[in-house]
Amino acid sequence: MVRLNVTLTGASPRNAESLLEGLQYQLPSTRLENGCLGCSAWFGTDLTVRYLEDWATEADLQRRVQSERFTTLLAVVEAAADAEVQFDFVNQTRGLDYVVELREQGAPDPTHPPRSPSDPRR
């Protein structure tokens, strides 16, 4: 399992609410992605907002980070007064450097989406 943890600090209560709304916008489509084990967004303490995604495998998370829709999540992160993005692996933790690394590799071909091992069309 791989986990994406995002902690954002709003510049004001209104900004924190906007950040939460932006993160909540991600939830329905992210939950439908292949390999997503769950995701949630909530208010933390003070003006902080928390966002969490759990993925079955690193490959599932890589597809997420390389997707165009992940750009929307990055826009919310950029709108925060302060942000911490953390990827928790079994043996290490990485930050935004992981996003840069994966996105520089290029996104998967959208005309040939990867299939899950249980996909009967394999």
Backbone as a ProteinNet text record, in pm:
[ID]
protein_1_A
[PRIMARY]
MVRLNVTLTGASPRNAESLLEGLQYQLPSTRLENGCLGCSAWFGTDLTVRYLEDWATEADLQRRVQSERFTTLLAVVEAAADAEVQFDFVNQTRGLDYVVELREQGAPDPTHPPRSPSDPRR
[TERTIARY]
83.6	0	88.6	39.2	106.2	3.8	47.4	-45.1	6.6	-84.9	-57.8	-122	-41.4	-88.7	-65.1	-168.3	-155.3	-209.2	-130.2	-173.8	-157.8	-267.9	-267.9	-306.6	-248.4	-284.2	-344.7	-463.6	-530.1	-480.2	-482.7	-442.2	-550.1	-672.5	-787.1	-889.7	-990.6	-1095.7	-1163.1	-1186.7	-1248.6	-1158.4	-1027.9	-933.2	-930.3	-932.6	-932.7	-1057.6	-1172.7	-1295.7	-1284	-1225.2	-1206.4	-1113.1	-1007.6	-915.5	-987.6	-1068.3	-1142.7	-1237.7	-1307.5	-1398.7	-1322.8	-1205.1	-1123.9	-1080.2	-1046.4	-1006.3	-1125.8	-1239.6	-1360.3	-1405.2	-1375.7	-1407.7	-1334.2	-1216.5	-1134.9	-1190.8	-1264.3	-1300.7	-1375.5	-1489.8	-1567.3	-1489.5	-1421.5	-1350.1	-1227.5	-1161.1	-1043.2	-1082.7	-1192.9	-1238.8	-1270.7	-1302.9	-1336.1	-1213	-1098.1	-977.7	-931.7	-880.1	-830	-717	-731.5	-628.5	-648.1	-745.3	-769.7	-840.8	-781.6	-840.8	-927.7	-912.8	-993	-927.9	-1009.5	-956.9	-1057.1	-1005.3	-1091.1	-1026.8	-1110.1	-1064.2	-1141.1	-1074.3	-1140.1	-1061.3	-1126.9	-1059.4	-972.9	-852.5	-764.3	-779.4	-669.5	-673.5	-652.6	-703.4	-690.8	-735.6	-647.1	-681.6	-623.4	-599.6	-542.6	-652.6	-619.5	-707.4	-624	-680.6	-609.1	-673.6	-590.6	-636.5	-553.5	-619.3	-553.2	-601.4	-507.8	-539.7	-460.6	-525.4	-459	-467.6	-353.4	-344	-292.2	-342.9	-305	-157.4	-109.8	28.8	91.3	221.4	291	255.2	235.1	196.3	62.1	-32	-161	-141.3	-59.4	-31.6	41	131.9	203.9	107.2	10.1	-88.9	-164.9	-198.7	-271.2	-188.4	-62.1	23.2	50.2	59.9	87.9	-37	-153.3	-277.5	-300.2	-376.8	-413.5	-496.1	-578.9	-664.2	-583	-463.6	-378.9	-337.3	-335.8	-303.5	-402.2	-528.3	-628.6	-592.6	-546.7	-503.3	-383.7	-289.5	-173.1	-213.3	-316.7	-365.5	-419.3	-487.7	-537.6	-419.2	-319.2	-199.8	-134	-124	-60.7	-140.4	-270.9	-356	-345.7	-275.4	-262.3	-151	-165	-59.5	65	43.7	153.1	103.3	190.2	148.3	257.5	213.8	303.6	242.3	318.9	275.4	372.4	317.6	402	349.2	440.7	408.6	471.4	389.2	437.7	441.5	561.4	582.6	614.5	621.2	651.8	786	885.1	1018.3	1072.1	992.4	1041.9	928.2	960.2	864.2	925.9	846.8	895.6	798.2	840.8	758.3	730.6	722.3	689.6	795.3	914.6	1015.3	964.1	879.3	820.9	726.9	649.1	559.7	641.8	747.3	832.2	892.4	944.1	1005.9	908	787.2	689.7	637.6	611.3	555.8	658.9	786.3	890.4	903	862.9	865.3	758.6	656.4	548.5	429.6	314.1	188.9	170.4	95.9	66.2	-17	-10.2	-85.5	-234.9	-312.6	-455.7	-535.9	-482.4	-554.7	-539.2	-444.6	-422.5	-410	-522.7	-514.2	-471	-393.6	-351.2	-469.9	-461	-567.3	-522.8	-618.6	-586.4	-564.9	-489.7	-466.5	-596.7	-702.6	-828.8	-918.8	-873.8	-953	-964	-1086.1	-1103.6	-1060.6	-1038.7	-999	-850	-775.2	-630.7	-599.3
-117.2	0	124.2	227.7	356.5	462.7	560.3	664	801.4	883.8	1024.9	1105.1	1181.6	1268.8	1413.2	1494.4	1636.6	1714.3	1809.1	1899.9	2041.5	2114.7	2251	2347.8	2465.7	2570.9	2685.8	2725.4	2835.9	2969.6	3070.5	3204.8	3270.9	3221.4	3275.1	3163.6	3181.6	3079.2	3055.9	3162	3148.4	3068.8	3097.2	3023.8	2876.4	2846.5	2706.8	2634.6	2701.1	2640.3	2613.9	2707.4	2688.3	2571.4	2558.9	2446.7	2314.8	2308.6	2185.5	2153.3	2252.3	2229.1	2177.2	2234.2	2188	2044.1	2006.4	1867.9	1773.6	1817	1733.3	1708.7	1802.8	1786.6	1665.7	1635.8	1523.6	1386.9	1382.3	1254.2	1157.1	1194.6	1094	1028.5	1107.9	1049.9	970.7	1015.8	944	807.3	801.7	674.1	571.3	617.4	527	479.1	537.7	499.2	359.7	287.4	152.8	155.7	79.6	69.6	161.2	252.5	341.7	263	263	193.9	286.8	416.6	514.9	650.5	753	888.5	971.1	1073.7	1158.7	1295.1	1392.9	1529.2	1581.7	1656.6	1707.6	1826.3	1903	2010.7	1951.8	2003	1965.9	2068.9	2101.4	2203	2341.7	2442.9	2582.1	2597.6	2644.6	2666.3	2557.5	2438.3	2330.6	2243.9	2191.1	2099.8	1977	1860.2	1734.5	1659.2	1591.2	1510.6	1383.2	1270	1140.3	1052.7	987.5	885.3	759.2	643.9	515.2	437.6	381.3	308.2	167.7	73.4	-67.2	-88.9	-25.3	-45.5	87.4	89.3	209.1	238.2	136	157.3	230	195.6	265.2	412.6	440.6	579	652.3	585.3	648.5	692.7	607.5	645.8	769.8	774.6	890.3	1017.6	1012.1	1130.2	1177.3	1085.1	1121.1	1164	1150.4	1183.3	1333.8	1373.1	1513.8	1561.2	1474.2	1513.5	1544.9	1490.4	1520.7	1667.5	1727.2	1869.5	1954.1	1912.3	1983.6	1979.9	1866.6	1856	1947.4	1951.3	2038.3	2185.2	2222.2	2360.8	2396.7	2303.2	2327.6	2343.1	2258.9	2267	2404.1	2451.9	2581.3	2698	2680.1	2787.3	2801.5	2711.7	2715.5	2811	2865.7	2950.8	2867.4	2744.1	2651.5	2511.4	2427.6	2293	2191.3	2073.8	1960	1843.4	1789.3	1674.5	1561.9	1447.7	1336.5	1206.4	1124.9	991.4	891.6	808	708.9	571.6	517.9	384.9	292	165.7	70.1	103.4	143.7	163.8	306.2	401.9	538	638.2	764.8	872.8	973.7	1020.1	1118	1233.8	1345.1	1464.7	1499	1628.5	1674.1	1632.9	1596.9	1547.1	1422.3	1343	1224.5	1263.8	1370.5	1419.9	1462.5	1539.4	1586.5	1467.3	1371	1253.5	1179	1152.4	1077	1155.9	1284	1364.9	1390.2	1391.7	1406.6	1280.3	1166.5	1040.9	1040.1	1123.6	1129.6	1047.2	1093.8	1026.4	903.8	804.8	686.6	725.6	645.1	669.1	657.2	768.2	762.7	674	641.6	554.3	407.4	376.7	239.5	238.8	260.4	260.3	124	124.3	-4.6	-81.6	-212.1	-298.6	-363.3	-387.1	-453.7	-601.9	-668.6	-812.6	-893.5	-843.7	-917.7	-885.1	-796.3	-757.8	-876.1	-922.1	-1040.2	-1015.8	-890.5	-860.5	-879.5	-921.1	-939.8	-1051.7
0	0	0	-68.3	-74.2	-35.4	42	88.7	48.6	-0.9	-26.3	85.3	159.3	266.8	225.1	231.1	200.8	320.3	369.6	475.2	422.8	419.1	367.2	477.7	475.5	569	490.4	529.8	463.6	515.3	428.5	468.1	554.1	542.7	616.5	630	715.3	722.7	587.1	511.9	379	284.8	290.1	206.4	245	375	420.7	370.4	373.7	321.5	172.2	99	-45.2	-73.7	7.5	-9.1	12.4	119	147	32	-19.3	-132.3	-253.8	-280	-392.8	-376.1	-254.2	-228.3	-234.9	-182	-186.9	-330.1	-417.9	-559.7	-618.6	-564.8	-612.2	-572.9	-463.9	-402.3	-492.7	-552.5	-626.8	-741.7	-821.6	-935.8	-891.3	-786.9	-738.3	-683.9	-611.4	-554.7	-661.7	-782.5	-892.4	-970	-942.8	-1016	-973.7	-1070.6	-1048.1	-944.5	-838.9	-736.4	-617.3	-624.5	-510.3	-400.6	-282.6	-168.1	-85.6	-107.6	-36.2	-38.9	-19.8	-6.8	72.3	138.5	220.3	237.7	272.9	298.8	419.3	506.2	625.5	679.9	768	838.8	947.6	959	1067.9	1178.6	1242.4	1347.7	1287.8	1354.1	1310.5	1164.8	1080.1	939	849.7	905.7	824.7	763.8	648.8	576.7	543.9	562	538.3	423.4	346.5	233.7	232.5	207.1	213.3	98.9	31.9	-68.6	-34	-37.8	-19	-149.9	-190.4	-316.9	-292.4	-369.6	-353.2	-386.1	-493.5	-535.3	-575.6	-583.8	-630.5	-776.1	-857.1	-996.9	-1007	-917.9	-915.5	-883.3	-783.4	-746.6	-859.2	-926.2	-1037	-1146.2	-1179.8	-1281	-1235.5	-1107.9	-1052.6	-1065.2	-1022	-1023.7	-1166.1	-1259.4	-1397.8	-1474.6	-1415.1	-1485.2	-1492.1	-1590.5	-1606.2	-1487.1	-1431.5	-1318.2	-1192.6	-1181.2	-1066.4	-1067.7	-1186.9	-1199.5	-1119.1	-1113.6	-1034.4	-886.4	-838.8	-699.9	-673.9	-767.3	-750.9	-747.2	-822.4	-819.6	-681.4	-617.2	-481.6	-385.8	-400.4	-315.2	-330.9	-453.7	-479.3	-422.1	-402.2	-349.6	-197.9	-132.8	13.3	55.1	173.6	229.6	259.4	300.7	328.6	295.9	242.4	203.4	233.1	273.5	290.2	214	120.1	40.9	71.1	109.7	153.1	95.5	42.8	-6.6	88.3	147.8	243	175.8	163.4	108.6	224.8	196.9	302.4	367.1	286.9	342	330.2	277.2	266.3	252.2	274.3	256	160.8	63.9	-32.4	-39.8	-95.5	-107.5	-252.8	-281.1	-417	-519.2	-474.5	-567.7	-641	-575.9	-638.4	-751.8	-732.7	-837.5	-958.3	-935.1	-1043.5	-1118.3	-1045.1	-1107	-1197.9	-1147.5	-1225.8	-1344.7	-1324.6	-1432.5	-1541.6	-1506.7	-1607.2	-1692.7	-1638	-1712.8	-1821.1	-1804	-1901.9	-1859.2	-1901.1	-1868.7	-1956	-1908.1	-1988.4	-2110.3	-2213.5	-2336.4	-2307.2	-2321.8	-2288.5	-2382.5	-2500.1	-2592.5	-2555.5	-2465.9	-2419.3	-2268.4	-2196.4	-2050.1	-1998.3	-1890.2	-1833.7	-1779.3	-1791	-1739.9	-1611.3	-1527.1	-1401.3	-1428.1	-1340.6	-1357.9	-1361.7	-1299.5	-1297.3	-1416.3	-1505.3	-1622.1	-1716.5	-1748.5	-1834.5	-1979	-2017.3	-2155.7	-2178.2	-2078.5	-2092.6	-2185.5
[MASK]
++++++++++++++++++++++++++++++++++++++++++++++++++++++++++++++++++++++++++++++++++++++++++++++++++++++++++++++++++++++++++

